[in-house]
Amino acid sequence: MRKAKEKAALDVNLPAGQLFDMSLLELKQEVTRLSKRERQELHAYLIRLKHNTPEWKKATAKRIKAMQAGRRVTAEELEARIARG
């Protein structure tokens, strides 16, 4: 039933932002109602959004250029970065 409602809502031609008028709190509450698989899909989607930003692309290009120039991270440096979070 929920999927049918979502599909019907998406079929309506509304300007972006008017489809759902939810506060951040309401959005968080809805996320808690999702199944584990749905939360995993949402998480993957949010990561993809992050990776599509100009800032992320620029930082990634900089890291790739540094690696190609021979500046690689040692295992110890990687462990330290992971420990810092």
N, C-alpha and C positions, 0 to 999 in steps of 0.2 A: 504494500500500500504506500509506504514512504517513497519508494522509488518512482511510483506513478505520479505522486504529487510533485517530486523534484523535477521529473521530466516535463510535466505540465507547466510548471513554473518557468522552466528554461525555454519552453516553446513560445512564451509570451514575448512580444517585442517591446521591451522596456529599456530605457536608457541605463547604461551601466551605473550601479550604485542604488538603483531604485528597486531592484529585484528583491533584495532583502534589506530591511532597515533594522539591523541588529546592533546592540551595543557590544562592546568587547566582553562584558560579563555574560551576556546572553550567548555569545558565540562560544565562550569557554564552557558554559553549561551544556550547550548542544554537543560539543566535542566529547564531553564525558559520557554522553549517551551512545556514542559510536561503538561499534564492535572493534575488537583488536585489529582485525584486518583493515577496517575503514580508517582507523587511526594511523596505521602503517602507511596506507595510501596517502593520507593527508600529510604525513611527515615527509614522504618522498616528494610530494608536490611542493611543499614549502622549501625544501632543499633546492629543487629545480628553479623555483622563483629566485632564490638567493644567487644561484649560479648564472642567472640571466641578467644580472645587473652589470652596468659598465665598470663599476668599481671592482667587482669580483673578476671580471674578464681581464682587466688591466693588471691586477695583482697576480693572476695566474700566468699571464704572458711574461711578466717580469721574472717570476720564479723559473719559468721554462728557459728563458734567455740566460739566467744565471747558471742553471744546470748545464746548458749547452756550452757555456764558457768554462765549464770545469769546476764550478763552485757547487759542490754537492754537500748534503747534510750527512754527517757521520751518524752511526747508530747511537752513540752517546748523546749527540745533540738532539736526535729525534726523541729519545727517551726523556730527556730534560724538558722538551717542549710538551710532550704528552703529560708529564707530571704536573706542569704548570697549568694545564687545561687549555 
